[in-house]
Amino acid sequence: MDAHFCVGQNVPFTLSGLPADGSVIATNFQWTFDGKYFNSQSNAVPYASFPTCSKVPYVDASLLTSNTTTAWWVSGGFNPSKTYMATQQCDLILTNGSPKQTVRTKGLFTMFRPQARIASTTGTVSVNSTWGLLALAFGTTNVPGIVFSNNMTMPPANSPWVNATNVHWAQVVNSIRATQQRASDMAYPHAYESGLDHVFPYDNVPNNNNIAFDAPSIGLSDDYLECNMLTDTFTMWLLFKYDETTNTHYVPLRAVDWYWAASATNGPSGWVIESGTATNSINPVDYETQNYPYWTTAITNNTIQFTYP
């Protein structure tokens, strides 16, 4: 068996072996495959474009009913690769007038899926100005709120995928809920946000894709008496792409869920964190996933956008 593939590759399938003289006509095709695969995708929001919204992969059943079809896999195996079966069923019409025959053919192929881990290291919540402006922040310039390390396990030296180590990061803001109390009228501006965190792929990646980090914050001003980060929850994804051509797709490998929250008040001694309000994930553990990140909008501003009453 020499049909070896890697997750994310477009894998073509075709029915062959029919007589070339036209004495047999194949019709009513139906392909079925083992494993978790997709053969089409749409945008999460109609008329929007990626990466303003995410792409949503799915199985288009109509594309499995012709003599040729293409799909990509997100499931597979590391060492060894996972063996899957492709099945093609069709009706054969014999031009000599013999009765129609329904036949089924099968073939095996292997699918390689990289093995990886995300190690997460977290900092602390504080009021600080290490980013150049006073803020309620998770982390500092020296110790970010959270640092993600990609630990990719290399495939065996004799594997055709020995160089398959192209990884990217993507972060989705699941929920931001924040309020501030304005000193001038005691009103509470609020912020509710969710979506892709800034850009795709994620860009807080110093030097290479082995490391990513985040240090979210809210700026503090004397125009306000109180600042509350009620919830700030994220999911960081580690994605794999076999190569950078249009013939391959991103494949999710691992993800990490994390959060932080705190409240600060502006008193006689300046801004301080309210006792007992600071909380954050502590070195959160990653998990394997075959589910793609999903978002319907992109948060492109570097500061939280408040709505003012």
C-alpha positions in Angstrom: 0.0 0.0 0.0 1.7 3.2 -1.1 -1.3 5.7 -0.7 0.2 7.8 2.1 -1.2 11.2 3.0 -1.1 13.9 5.6 -3.9 15.7 7.4 -4.9 18.8 5.6 -3.9 17.6 2.1 -6.5 17.5 -0.6 -6.7 13.8 -1.4 -8.1 13.0 -4.9 -10.1 9.8 -5.5 -11.3 8.5 -8.9 -12.9 5.4 -10.2 -10.7 3.6 -12.8 -10.3 0.3 -14.5 -13.4 0.4 -16.7 -13.0 -0.8 -20.3 -11.9 1.9 -22.6 -14.1 0.7 -25.5 -17.3 2.1 -23.9 -18.9 -1.3 -23.4 -19.5 -0.5 -19.7 -21.0 2.8 -18.4 -20.7 3.7 -14.7 -23.4 5.8 -13.0 -25.0 6.5 -9.6 -21.7 7.0 -7.8 -21.4 7.0 -4.0 -18.2 7.5 -2.1 -17.8 6.7 1.6 -14.7 7.2 3.8 -13.4 6.3 7.2 -12.1 8.9 9.6 -13.1 12.6 10.1 -12.9 14.5 6.8 -14.3 17.5 5.0 -14.7 18.3 1.3 -16.1 21.9 1.4 -16.3 25.0 3.5 -18.3 28.1 3.9 -18.0 31.4 5.8 -19.5 31.6 9.3 -21.3 34.8 8.3 -22.9 35.0 4.8 -21.4 37.7 2.6 -18.5 38.2 5.1 -15.0 37.2 4.3 -12.2 35.3 6.1 -10.7 36.2 8.5 -13.4 38.7 9.5 -15.3 35.5 10.2 -14.1 31.9 10.3 -14.4 29.3 7.7 -16.7 26.4 8.5 -15.7 23.1 6.9 -18.4 20.5 6.2 -19.1 17.4 4.2 -21.0 18.3 1.0 -22.8 15.0 0.2 -23.4 16.1 -3.5 -19.6 16.0 -4.0 -19.5 12.3 -3.1 -21.8 11.3 -6.0 -19.4 11.6 -9.0 -16.7 9.4 -10.4 -14.0 11.7 -8.9 -14.0 13.5 -5.6 -11.6 15.2 -3.3 -11.5 15.5 0.5 -9.1 16.4 3.4 -8.8 14.8 6.8 -8.4 16.2 10.3 -8.1 12.7 11.9 -5.1 10.4 11.5 -2.3 8.7 13.4 1.2 9.6 14.4 3.4 6.5 14.6 2.1 4.6 12.9 -0.2 6.6 10.6 -3.9 5.7 10.7 -5.2 3.3 8.0 -8.6 4.3 6.5 -10.8 2.7 3.8 -12.3 4.4 0.8 -15.4 2.8 -0.7 -16.9 3.5 -4.1 -20.3 2.1 -5.1 -21.8 2.6 -8.5 -24.1 1.0 -11.1 -22.6 -0.5 -14.2 -24.6 -0.4 -17.4 -23.5 -3.0 -20.0 -24.1 -1.8 -23.5 -24.7 -5.4 -24.7 -28.1 -5.3 -23.0 -27.1 -7.4 -19.9 -28.8 -6.4 -16.6 -27.4 -3.5 -14.7 -25.0 -4.4 -11.9 -24.3 -2.6 -8.7 -20.6 -3.0 -7.7 -18.6 -1.8 -4.7 -14.8 -1.3 -4.7 -12.6 -0.6 -1.7 -9.1 0.7 -1.2 -6.9 1.5 1.8 -4.8 4.6 2.5 -2.9 5.9 5.5 -3.3 9.3 7.1 -0.5 11.0 9.1 -1.5 13.5 11.9 1.3 15.3 13.8 1.7 14.9 17.5 2.0 18.1 19.6 1.5 19.6 23.0 0.9 23.1 24.3 2.6 24.0 27.6 1.1 27.1 29.2 2.8 29.3 31.8 0.9 32.1 33.5 1.8 35.3 35.2 -0.3 37.4 37.6 -2.9 40.2 37.6 -1.8 43.6 38.8 -2.1 47.3 38.2 1.1 48.3 36.4 2.4 50.6 33.7 5.0 48.4 32.0 3.3 48.8 28.6 3.7 52.5 28.8 0.4 53.4 30.3 -1.3 52.6 33.6 -3.5 49.6 33.3 -5.3 46.8 35.0 -3.4 43.9 33.4 -2.8 40.2 33.3 1.0 40.2 33.0 3.8 42.6 32.3 6.3 43.2 29.5 8.7 40.9 31.4 6.3 38.2 32.4 3.2 38.1 30.1 -0.1 37.0 31.4 0.2 33.7 29.5 2.9 32.1 27.4 2.2 29.2 25.1 5.0 26.8 24.0 4.5 24.4 21.2 6.1 21.1 21.8 6.0 19.3 18.4 7.1 15.6 18.4 9.0 14.9 15.2 7.9 11.9 13.1 10.3 9.0 12.6 13.3 9.8 10.4 12.1 7.4 7.7 8.7 8.9 7.6 7.6 10.9 4.5 6.4 13.5 6.9 9.6 14.1 8.7 9.5 17.8 7.7 5.8 18.3 8.4 6.2 20.8 11.3 4.4 23.9 9.9 2.3 25.2 12.8 0.3 28.4 13.4 -1.6 29.9 16.3 -5.1 31.3 16.4 -6.8 32.8 19.4 -10.5 33.4 19.8 -12.0 35.7 22.5 -14.9 33.8 23.8 -16.2 36.6 26.0 -15.2 40.0 27.2 -17.4 41.7 29.8 -16.1 44.8 31.4 -17.5 48.0 33.0 -16.1 51.3 34.3 -17.5 53.9 36.6 -17.2 57.4 35.2 -16.3 60.0 37.8 -18.2 62.9 36.2 -21.7 61.4 36.4 -21.2 58.0 38.1 -22.4 56.2 34.9 -21.1 52.8 33.9 -19.8 52.4 30.4 -19.7 48.7 29.4 -18.0 46.5 26.9 -19.2 43.2 25.5 -17.0 41.6 22.9 -16.1 38.2 21.3 -14.4 37.1 18.1 -11.1 36.5 16.5 -8.3 38.0 18.6 -6.8 40.6 16.3 -5.5 38.7 13.2 -5.2 35.3 11.7 -2.8 33.7 12.3 -2.2 35.1 15.7 0.7 37.6 15.7 2.0 37.8 19.3 4.6 35.2 18.2 8.2 36.3 18.9 10.8 35.0 16.4 9.0 31.8 15.4 5.8 29.8 15.9 7.1 27.8 18.8 6.1 30.5 21.2 3.0 32.7 21.5 1.9 35.0 24.3 -0.8 37.4 25.5 -1.0 40.1 28.2 -4.5 41.6 28.1 -5.2 44.8 29.9 -7.6 47.7 30.4 -6.2 51.3 30.6 -6.9 53.2 33.8 -7.6 56.9 33.9 -8.3 59.4 36.6 -11.6 60.1 34.8 -12.9 56.9 36.3 -13.5 55.6 39.8 -13.8 51.9 39.1 -12.8 49.4 36.5 -14.1 45.8 36.3 -12.9 43.1 34.1 -15.8 40.8 34.8 -14.9 38.0 32.4 -12.2 37.7 29.8 -12.1 34.2 28.4 -10.1 32.9 25.5 -9.2 29.7 23.5 -5.8 29.5 21.9 -5.5 27.0 19.1 -2.5 25.3 17.6 -3.0 24.6 13.9 -1.1 22.6 11.4 -0.7 23.2 7.7 1.3 20.7 5.7 2.6 23.4 3.3 1.6 26.9 2.4 0.0 26.1 -1.0 -3.7 26.4 -1.8 -3.9 22.6 -2.0 -3.7 22.2 1.7 -5.9 23.2 4.7 -5.3 24.2 8.3 -5.9 21.4 10.7 -6.6 21.9 14.4 -4.2 19.9 16.7 -4.5 21.3 20.3 -6.3 24.0 22.2 -6.1 25.8 25.6 -8.9 27.5 27.4 -7.9 30.4 29.7 -9.3 33.4 31.5 -8.6 36.3 33.8 -10.7 38.8 35.8 -10.2 41.6 38.4 -11.6 44.8 39.7 -9.7 48.0 40.5 -10.7 51.2 42.3 -9.3 54.7 42.1 -8.9 56.0 45.7 -6.7 58.5 47.6 -3.6 56.4 46.9 -4.4 55.8 43.2 -5.6 52.7 41.4 -5.5 49.5 43.4 -7.0 46.0 42.9 -10.0 45.3 45.1 -9.2 42.5 47.5 -10.2 39.1 46.4 -11.3 40.0 42.9 -8.1 39.1 40.9 -8.3 35.6 39.4 -6.8 33.9 36.4 -6.1 30.5 34.9 -2.9 28.9 36.4 -0.8 27.0 33.8 -3.9 25.7 32.0 -3.7 22.2 30.5 -4.2 21.8 26.7 -6.4 19.2 25.0 -6.4 17.5 21.7 -9.1 18.7 19.2 -10.3 18.0 15.7 -12.7 20.9 15.8 -11.9 24.2 14.0 -12.0 27.5 15.8 -15.2 29.5 15.1 -15.8 33.2 15.2 -18.3 35.6 13.5 -16.3 38.8 13.8 -12.7 40.0 14.4 -11.6 42.2 17.3 -9.0 44.3 15.5 -8.7 47.2 18.1 -5.8 47.0 20.6 -8.0 48.5 23.3 -11.4 47.3 24.6 -14.3 49.3 23.1 -16.7 50.6 25.7 -20.2 51.8 25.0 -21.0 55.0 26.8 -24.4 55.9 28.2 
